Amino acid sequence: MNVSDIDECTDHAKNHCSAGSKCVKHGGRYRCKKVSKVKIYVRIGLSACFDTLLLLLVGFLGYRKWKKWSDRNYRRKNFERHGGLLLEQQLLSGDVNVEKIKVFDSKELEKSTDNYSMDRILGQGGQGTVYKGMLADGRIVAVKKSNIVNEGEVGQFINEIVILSQVSHRNVVKLLGCCLETKVPLLVYEFIPNGTLSHYIQHQNEEFPLTWEVRLRVAIEVAGAISYLHSSASSPIYHRDIKSSNILLDGKFRAKVADFGTSRSVAIDKTHRTMTNVQGTFGYLDPEYFQSSQFTDKSDVYSFGVVLAELLTGRKPIFQRTPQEPTSLATYFLESKEHSHLSDILDAQVVKDGRKEEIVAVANLAKRCLNLNGRRRPTMKEVAMELEGIQLSVKGLGHVQEELAEVGYVPTHEITEAWDTRSYEVQGTSPSSYVQPLLFSNTI
C-alpha cells in the first residue's frame, strides 16, 4: 500500500490536531489548520436559530390548533346556552319551514359587518345594537346584536325566533335568521333603507314630504301589519313596543313594522300576559299595562293611538310644552279634543293637504285607541278596517266632486263641520259594515 494512500485526517490514531484546529490533507502529508472562532460561533448561532425557529413553528402550529379547538368549543357552548339544540330539534321536527329561517355562522356575520365596525351601526336601543351588513351572496341585511338572554327564558326565546321567522307580511320586517354562537344572540333581518317614520315626522324635507295622503297610507299599512300579528299569524304576537321609530320605510316608502325585541307570542286561549317588569317606551306605554303589568292586544292599540297622534300633530310622544313642563302627547291630544282645540295642534302639512272629514275621522279613531279603559278600545283589525274605510270613502268623494265640477255643478250652500265632532260615519253605518277585512296569507 502506498504511503500516500493513508489518510491521517480520518485516522484518529494518526490525527494529532487539537480541538481548535482542523486536519487538512495536502499532497502526501497533512497539516493542522487553526479554525476561526468566528466561524464556530456562527455555526453555533445558526444551529441555535434553526432550533429556535423549529420550536416556534411547532408552538405556533400547536397554538393555532388549540385556538381553533377553543373557538369551536366556545361557539358550541354559546350555541347550546342560547338554545341552539332546541332550535335544531324544531327545525328537524318538520313542523317548521326550514327555508324561512337560517342559522348563520358567526364568522360570516363578522365579515359582513367589518367585525361590527362603528361605521356600520344603524341604530342603538335598549334591546341591542343594529349593524348594516353584506352577506356573501350580496344581500344587504341588518344584524341586531341583542342583549344577553335570560337563560331561564331560552326556550321561549327560541320559540319566538321560530314564530317570527314564519311571519310573512309585506309590512313587517322579515326575520331571515339568527346566530347563536356568539356571546349574545344575533338576529338577522332584511335591510330597510329609508330610515324611520319618526325621522320624517320630526325632520320634514322637500325630498320626501310627509303629505296627508302618505300619513294616512302609512297608518293603514302599520295597522294592517299589527292586525296580522294579533290575529292572522300562526300564533298571536303582541309587539309591545309600537312607536314611530320602530316603523321603517322601504325603498318605495312603504311602512314596515320592526324591532320585535320585546315582542311575545301568546297561546290562543290566553287574552293577556302578566310581565314581571314593564317593558316598552315611555310616551307609548298603555297606562293599564303600566299599572297592572298585564299586557294585552289592546296595549298595542294604545301605542298605535300615540302614533296616530304623532301623524296628526307632528309632535314627539313626550315633548316640552314649557322648559319646565314635559308633556305626554297622548294627554295633550285628548285634552285638545275634549276642549275642541284639535285644529290648534294639527301639523301644518296635515291642515294644508288633508280633507277635514278625513282628519276628523282619524282624530276620533286615535281618541278611541287612547281610551284609558282597554276594553273600550277597538281591536287592531277594527282600526285597520276603519282607516281603510276613511281612505276609500274620501277617494270616492273626490271622484264625485270631480264629476260634478265637469258638469258645472255649483253647490247652493256649503256644509261646514267643526274639527271636533262625533265619530266618523258614512251613511249612518260603521266602517266594518262596508269594508272587507284585510286578508293576508303567508305568500305575501
Secondary structure, 3 states (H helix, E strand, C coil): CCHHHCCCCCCCCCCCCCCCEEEEEECCEEEEEECCHHHHHHHHHHHHHHHHHHHHHHHHHHHHHHHHHHHHHHHHHHHHHCCHHHHHHHHHCCCCCHHHCEECCHHHHHHHCCCCCHHHEEEEECCEEEEEEECCCCCEEEEEEECCCCHHHHHHHHHHHHHHHHCCCCCECCEEEEECCCCCCEEEEECCCCCEHHHHHHCCCCCCCCCHHHHHHHHHHHHHHHHHHHHHCCCCEECCCCCHHHEEECCCCCEEECCCCCCEECCCCCCEEECCCCCCCCCCCCHHHHHHCEEEHHHHHHHHHHHHHHHHHCCCCEEEEECCEEEEHHHHHHHHHHCCCHHHHCCHHHHHHCCHHHHHHHHHHHHHHCCCCHHHCCCHHHHHHHHHHHHHHHHHHHHHHHHHHHCCCCCCCCCCCCCCCCCCCECCECHHHCCCCCCCCCCC
